[in-house]
Amino acid sequence: QGQLVESGGGLVQAGGSLKLSCAGSGRTFSMYAMGWFRQAPGKEREFVAAISRSGGSTFYADSVKGRFTMSRDNAKTMVFLQMNSLRPEDTAVYSCAARVAFRTGSVYTQDYTYWGQGTQVNVSS
């Protein structure tokens, strides 16, 4: 319960697209608000996007707004991050996280209980 596994990272040219997936486990997955965070080399982990338990509400960091879209499929216990118009500054390890006992996500890492190991995204110029 609470295990999260990301996939879908890779190398892409600037302007390209990638879709990240995060597979959860357990029957309580639909009870978790979810978030995506990223960490570039030498930088702090930063918030990217979050989605409510039902999937009806999302919000994004200003740096990705209009380019990234987060979604979820509770029946398949998965969340996704569609990333379009990628830029070199989007290069980072992307991790999904689960927030327990709240309907909506948060921009703060300390509000999340479960974390995946991350998937590397590299955007070349």
mmCIF file of the C-alpha atoms, coordinates in Angstrom:
data_MODEL
# 
_entry.id   MODEL 
# 
loop_
_atom_site.group_PDB 
_atom_site.id 
_atom_site.type_symbol 
_atom_site.label_atom_id 
_atom_site.label_alt_id 
_atom_site.label_comp_id 
_atom_site.label_asym_id 
_atom_site.label_entity_id 
_atom_site.label_seq_id 
_atom_site.pdbx_PDB_ins_code 
_atom_site.Cartn_x 
_atom_site.Cartn_y 
_atom_site.Cartn_z 
_atom_site.occupancy 
_atom_site.B_iso_or_equiv 
_atom_site.pdbx_formal_charge 
_atom_site.auth_seq_id 
_atom_site.auth_comp_id 
_atom_site.auth_asym_id 
_atom_site.auth_atom_id 
_atom_site.pdbx_PDB_model_num 
ATOM 1   C CA . GLN A 1 1   ? 0.000   0.000  0.000   1.00 0.00 ? 1   GLN A CA 1 
ATOM 2   C CA . GLY A 1 2   ? 1.314   3.404  -0.980  1.00 0.00 ? 2   GLY A CA 1 
ATOM 3   C CA . GLN A 1 3   ? 3.835   2.084  -3.480  1.00 0.00 ? 3   GLN A CA 1 
ATOM 4   C CA . LEU A 1 4   ? 4.294   4.361  -6.487  1.00 0.00 ? 4   LEU A CA 1 
ATOM 5   C CA . VAL A 1 5   ? 6.253   3.568  -9.649  1.00 0.00 ? 5   VAL A CA 1 
ATOM 6   C CA . GLU A 1 6   ? 6.923   6.138  -12.380 1.00 0.00 ? 6   GLU A CA 1 
ATOM 7   C CA . SER A 1 7   ? 7.656   5.444  -16.031 1.00 0.00 ? 7   SER A CA 1 
ATOM 8   C CA . GLY A 1 8   ? 7.798   7.241  -19.345 1.00 0.00 ? 8   GLY A CA 1 
ATOM 9   C CA . GLY A 1 9   ? 10.873  9.395  -18.941 1.00 0.00 ? 9   GLY A CA 1 
ATOM 10  C CA . GLY A 1 10  ? 13.530  9.695  -21.597 1.00 0.00 ? 10  GLY A CA 1 
ATOM 11  C CA . LEU A 1 11  ? 15.396  12.014 -23.934 1.00 0.00 ? 11  LEU A CA 1 
ATOM 12  C CA . VAL A 1 12  ? 13.480  14.423 -26.143 1.00 0.00 ? 12  VAL A CA 1 
ATOM 13  C CA . GLN A 1 13  ? 14.346  17.484 -28.197 1.00 0.00 ? 13  GLN A CA 1 
ATOM 14  C CA . ALA A 1 14  ? 13.132  20.907 -27.195 1.00 0.00 ? 14  ALA A CA 1 
ATOM 15  C CA . GLY A 1 15  ? 9.578   21.410 -28.389 1.00 0.00 ? 15  GLY A CA 1 
ATOM 16  C CA . GLY A 1 16  ? 8.796   17.733 -28.105 1.00 0.00 ? 16  GLY A CA 1 
ATOM 17  C CA . SER A 1 17  ? 6.422   15.817 -25.839 1.00 0.00 ? 17  SER A CA 1 
ATOM 18  C CA . LEU A 1 18  ? 6.526   13.060 -23.254 1.00 0.00 ? 18  LEU A CA 1 
ATOM 19  C CA . LYS A 1 19  ? 3.858   11.393 -21.157 1.00 0.00 ? 19  LYS A CA 1 
ATOM 20  C CA . LEU A 1 20  ? 4.817   10.223 -17.698 1.00 0.00 ? 20  LEU A CA 1 
ATOM 21  C CA . SER A 1 21  ? 2.867   7.558  -15.841 1.00 0.00 ? 21  SER A CA 1 
ATOM 22  C CA . CYS A 1 22  ? 2.703   6.746  -12.157 1.00 0.00 ? 22  CYS A CA 1 
ATOM 23  C CA . ALA A 1 23  ? 1.294   3.393  -11.108 1.00 0.00 ? 23  ALA A CA 1 
ATOM 24  C CA . GLY A 1 24  ? -0.117  3.119  -7.618  1.00 0.00 ? 24  GLY A CA 1 
ATOM 25  C CA . SER A 1 25  ? -1.144  0.120  -5.585  1.00 0.00 ? 25  SER A CA 1 
ATOM 26  C CA . GLY A 1 26  ? -3.833  -0.679 -3.097  1.00 0.00 ? 26  GLY A CA 1 
ATOM 27  C CA . ARG A 1 27  ? -7.547  -0.158 -2.931  1.00 0.00 ? 27  ARG A CA 1 
ATOM 28  C CA . THR A 1 28  ? -7.077  3.226  -1.242  1.00 0.00 ? 28  THR A CA 1 
ATOM 29  C CA . PHE A 1 29  ? -5.464  4.871  -4.293  1.00 0.00 ? 29  PHE A CA 1 
ATOM 30  C CA . SER A 1 30  ? -8.637  6.803  -5.118  1.00 0.00 ? 30  SER A CA 1 
ATOM 31  C CA . MET A 1 31  ? -8.520  8.313  -1.623  1.00 0.00 ? 31  MET A CA 1 
ATOM 32  C CA . TYR A 1 32  ? -5.188  10.049 -2.303  1.00 0.00 ? 32  TYR A CA 1 
ATOM 33  C CA . ALA A 1 33  ? -4.696  13.439 -3.839  1.00 0.00 ? 33  ALA A CA 1 
ATOM 34  C CA . MET A 1 34  ? -1.636  13.189 -6.072  1.00 0.00 ? 34  MET A CA 1 
ATOM 35  C CA . GLY A 1 35  ? 1.202   15.435 -7.105  1.00 0.00 ? 35  GLY A CA 1 
ATOM 36  C CA . TRP A 1 36  ? 4.120   15.562 -9.504  1.00 0.00 ? 36  TRP A CA 1 
ATOM 37  C CA . PHE A 1 37  ? 7.412   17.117 -8.445  1.00 0.00 ? 37  PHE A CA 1 
ATOM 38  C CA . ARG A 1 38  ? 10.767  17.445 -10.155 1.00 0.00 ? 38  ARG A CA 1 
ATOM 39  C CA . GLN A 1 39  ? 14.365  17.917 -9.121  1.00 0.00 ? 39  GLN A CA 1 
ATOM 40  C CA . ALA A 1 40  ? 17.114  19.150 -11.380 1.00 0.00 ? 40  ALA A CA 1 
ATOM 41  C CA . PRO A 1 41  ? 20.804  18.599 -10.546 1.00 0.00 ? 41  PRO A CA 1 
ATOM 42  C CA . GLY A 1 42  ? 21.943  20.946 -7.802  1.00 0.00 ? 42  GLY A CA 1 
ATOM 43  C CA . LYS A 1 43  ? 18.449  22.304 -7.208  1.00 0.00 ? 43  LYS A CA 1 
ATOM 44  C CA . GLU A 1 44  ? 15.701  21.812 -4.683  1.00 0.00 ? 44  GLU A CA 1 
ATOM 45  C CA . ARG A 1 45  ? 12.749  19.591 -5.470  1.00 0.00 ? 45  ARG A CA 1 
ATOM 46  C CA . GLU A 1 46  ? 9.953   21.714 -6.891  1.00 0.00 ? 46  GLU A CA 1 
ATOM 47  C CA . PHE A 1 47  ? 6.231   21.357 -7.368  1.00 0.00 ? 47  PHE A CA 1 
ATOM 48  C CA . VAL A 1 48  ? 4.947   20.706 -10.885 1.00 0.00 ? 48  VAL A CA 1 
ATOM 49  C CA . ALA A 1 49  ? 1.267   19.733 -10.716 1.00 0.00 ? 49  ALA A CA 1 
ATOM 50  C CA . ALA A 1 50  ? -1.391  18.281 -8.440  1.00 0.00 ? 50  ALA A CA 1 
ATOM 51  C CA . ILE A 1 51  ? -4.762  16.626 -8.851  1.00 0.00 ? 51  ILE A CA 1 
ATOM 52  C CA . SER A 1 52  ? -7.657  16.004 -6.496  1.00 0.00 ? 52  SER A CA 1 
ATOM 53  C CA . ARG A 1 53  ? -8.843  12.567 -5.458  1.00 0.00 ? 53  ARG A CA 1 
ATOM 54  C CA . SER A 1 54  ? -11.648 12.566 -8.007  1.00 0.00 ? 54  SER A CA 1 
ATOM 55  C CA . GLY A 1 55  ? -9.545  14.110 -10.751 1.00 0.00 ? 55  GLY A CA 1 
ATOM 56  C CA . GLY A 1 56  ? -11.933 17.030 -11.053 1.00 0.00 ? 56  GLY A CA 1 
ATOM 57  C CA . SER A 1 57  ? -9.466  19.644 -9.887  1.00 0.00 ? 57  SER A CA 1 
ATOM 58  C CA . THR A 1 58  ? -5.900  20.298 -10.990 1.00 0.00 ? 58  THR A CA 1 
ATOM 59  C CA . PHE A 1 59  ? -3.382  23.068 -10.514 1.00 0.00 ? 59  PHE A CA 1 
ATOM 60  C CA . TYR A 1 60  ? 0.074   23.726 -11.873 1.00 0.00 ? 60  TYR A CA 1 
ATOM 61  C CA . ALA A 1 61  ? 3.280   25.575 -11.282 1.00 0.00 ? 61  ALA A CA 1 
ATOM 62  C CA . ASP A 1 62  ? 3.459   28.761 -13.329 1.00 0.00 ? 62  ASP A CA 1 
ATOM 63  C CA . SER A 1 63  ? 6.488   27.413 -15.181 1.00 0.00 ? 63  SER A CA 1 
ATOM 64  C CA . VAL A 1 64  ? 4.489   24.553 -16.724 1.00 0.00 ? 64  VAL A CA 1 
ATOM 65  C CA . LYS A 1 65  ? 1.004   26.013 -16.941 1.00 0.00 ? 65  LYS A CA 1 
ATOM 66  C CA . GLY A 1 66  ? -0.413  25.663 -20.445 1.00 0.00 ? 66  GLY A CA 1 
ATOM 67  C CA . ARG A 1 67  ? 2.200   23.069 -21.406 1.00 0.00 ? 67  ARG A CA 1 
ATOM 68  C CA . PHE A 1 68  ? 1.666   20.205 -18.926 1.00 0.00 ? 68  PHE A CA 1 
ATOM 69  C CA . THR A 1 69  ? -1.557  18.367 -18.113 1.00 0.00 ? 69  THR A CA 1 
ATOM 70  C CA . MET A 1 70  ? -2.082  16.052 -15.157 1.00 0.00 ? 70  MET A CA 1 
ATOM 71  C CA . SER A 1 71  ? -4.787  13.403 -15.138 1.00 0.00 ? 71  SER A CA 1 
ATOM 72  C CA . ARG A 1 72  ? -5.682  10.213 -13.312 1.00 0.00 ? 72  ARG A CA 1 
ATOM 73  C CA . ASP A 1 73  ? -7.502  6.930  -13.825 1.00 0.00 ? 73  ASP A CA 1 
ATOM 74  C CA . ASN A 1 74  ? -8.603  5.614  -10.446 1.00 0.00 ? 74  ASN A CA 1 
ATOM 75  C CA . ALA A 1 75  ? -9.894  2.350  -11.889 1.00 0.00 ? 75  ALA A CA 1 
ATOM 76  C CA . LYS A 1 76  ? -6.353  1.616  -13.085 1.00 0.00 ? 76  LYS A CA 1 
ATOM 77  C CA . THR A 1 77  ? -4.741  3.282  -10.041 1.00 0.00 ? 77  THR A CA 1 
ATOM 78  C CA . MET A 1 78  ? -2.641  5.534  -12.239 1.00 0.00 ? 78  MET A CA 1 
ATOM 79  C CA . VAL A 1 79  ? -1.828  9.194  -12.682 1.00 0.00 ? 79  VAL A CA 1 
ATOM 80  C CA . PHE A 1 80  ? -0.301  10.797 -15.741 1.00 0.00 ? 80  PHE A CA 1 
ATOM 81  C CA . LEU A 1 81  ? 1.610   13.912 -16.695 1.00 0.00 ? 81  LEU A CA 1 
ATOM 82  C CA . GLN A 1 82  ? 1.378   14.923 -20.340 1.00 0.00 ? 82  GLN A CA 1 
ATOM 83  C CA . MET A 1 83  ? 4.261   17.265 -21.108 1.00 0.00 ? 83  MET A CA 1 
ATOM 84  C CA . ASN A 1 84  ? 4.196   19.305 -24.310 1.00 0.00 ? 84  ASN A CA 1 
ATOM 85  C CA . SER A 1 85  ? 6.442   22.043 -25.692 1.00 0.00 ? 85  SER A CA 1 
ATOM 86  C CA . LEU A 1 86  ? 9.290   20.792 -23.554 1.00 0.00 ? 86  LEU A CA 1 
ATOM 87  C CA . ARG A 1 87  ? 12.221  23.075 -22.813 1.00 0.00 ? 87  ARG A CA 1 
ATOM 88  C CA . PRO A 1 88  ? 15.784  22.324 -21.707 1.00 0.00 ? 88  PRO A CA 1 
ATOM 89  C CA . GLU A 1 89  ? 14.938  23.780 -18.289 1.00 0.00 ? 89  GLU A CA 1 
ATOM 90  C CA . ASP A 1 90  ? 12.368  20.991 -17.834 1.00 0.00 ? 90  ASP A CA 1 
ATOM 91  C CA . THR A 1 91  ? 15.238  18.515 -17.516 1.00 0.00 ? 91  THR A CA 1 
ATOM 92  C CA . ALA A 1 92  ? 14.933  16.827 -14.114 1.00 0.00 ? 92  ALA A CA 1 
ATOM 93  C CA . VAL A 1 93  ? 13.978  13.685 -12.246 1.00 0.00 ? 93  VAL A CA 1 
ATOM 94  C CA . TYR A 1 94  ? 10.180  13.634 -12.042 1.00 0.00 ? 94  TYR A CA 1 
ATOM 95  C CA . SER A 1 95  ? 8.485   11.968 -9.098  1.00 0.00 ? 95  SER A CA 1 
ATOM 96  C CA . CYS A 1 96  ? 4.874   11.344 -8.228  1.00 0.00 ? 96  CYS A CA 1 
ATOM 97  C CA . ALA A 1 97  ? 3.612   11.575 -4.676  1.00 0.00 ? 97  ALA A CA 1 
ATOM 98  C CA . ALA A 1 98  ? 0.458   10.722 -2.738  1.00 0.00 ? 98  ALA A CA 1 
ATOM 99  C CA . ARG A 1 99  ? -1.196  12.956 -0.202  1.00 0.00 ? 99  ARG A CA 1 
ATOM 100 C CA . VAL A 1 100 ? -3.189  11.009 2.366   1.00 0.00 ? 100 VAL A CA 1 
ATOM 101 C CA . ALA A 1 101 ? -6.470  12.126 3.943   1.00 0.00 ? 101 ALA A CA 1 
ATOM 102 C CA . PHE A 1 102 ? -6.929  15.259 1.812   1.00 0.00 ? 102 PHE A CA 1 
ATOM 103 C CA . ARG A 1 103 ? -9.176  15.774 -1.191  1.00 0.00 ? 103 ARG A CA 1 
ATOM 104 C CA . THR A 1 104 ? -6.799  18.130 -2.956  1.00 0.00 ? 104 THR A CA 1 
ATOM 105 C CA . GLY A 1 105 ? -3.083  18.253 -3.581  1.00 0.00 ? 105 GLY A CA 1 
ATOM 106 C CA . SER A 1 106 ? -0.503  20.661 -2.261  1.00 0.00 ? 106 SER A CA 1 
ATOM 107 C CA . VAL A 1 107 ? 2.583   22.497 -3.510  1.00 0.00 ? 107 VAL A CA 1 
ATOM 108 C CA . TYR A 1 108 ? 4.563   21.464 -0.428  1.00 0.00 ? 108 TYR A CA 1 
ATOM 109 C CA . THR A 1 109 ? 6.636   18.277 -0.403  1.00 0.00 ? 109 THR A CA 1 
ATOM 110 C CA . GLN A 1 110 ? 6.061   17.764 3.320   1.00 0.00 ? 110 GLN A CA 1 
ATOM 111 C CA . ASP A 1 111 ? 2.324   17.344 2.717   1.00 0.00 ? 111 ASP A CA 1 
ATOM 112 C CA . TYR A 1 112 ? 2.856   14.108 0.789   1.00 0.00 ? 112 TYR A CA 1 
ATOM 113 C CA . THR A 1 113 ? 3.257   10.728 2.455   1.00 0.00 ? 113 THR A CA 1 
ATOM 114 C CA . TYR A 1 114 ? 4.246   8.328  -0.329  1.00 0.00 ? 114 TYR A CA 1 
ATOM 115 C CA . TRP A 1 115 ? 6.798   8.924  -3.075  1.00 0.00 ? 115 TRP A CA 1 
ATOM 116 C CA . GLY A 1 116 ? 7.987   7.089  -6.145  1.00 0.00 ? 116 GLY A CA 1 
ATOM 117 C CA . GLN A 1 117 ? 11.622  6.647  -7.097  1.00 0.00 ? 117 GLN A CA 1 
ATOM 118 C CA . GLY A 1 118 ? 11.386  9.035  -10.021 1.00 0.00 ? 118 GLY A CA 1 
ATOM 119 C CA . THR A 1 119 ? 11.944  8.945  -13.760 1.00 0.00 ? 119 THR A CA 1 
ATOM 120 C CA . GLN A 1 120 ? 14.551  10.984 -15.618 1.00 0.00 ? 120 GLN A CA 1 
ATOM 121 C CA . VAL A 1 121 ? 13.500  13.487 -18.262 1.00 0.00 ? 121 VAL A CA 1 
ATOM 122 C CA . ASN A 1 122 ? 16.176  15.051 -20.451 1.00 0.00 ? 122 ASN A CA 1 
ATOM 123 C CA . VAL A 1 123 ? 15.329  17.800 -22.923 1.00 0.00 ? 123 VAL A CA 1 
ATOM 124 C CA . SER A 1 124 ? 18.029  18.705 -25.434 1.00 0.00 ? 124 SER A CA 1 
ATOM 125 C CA . SER A 1 125 ? 18.298  22.102 -27.067 1.00 0.00 ? 125 SER A CA 1 
# 
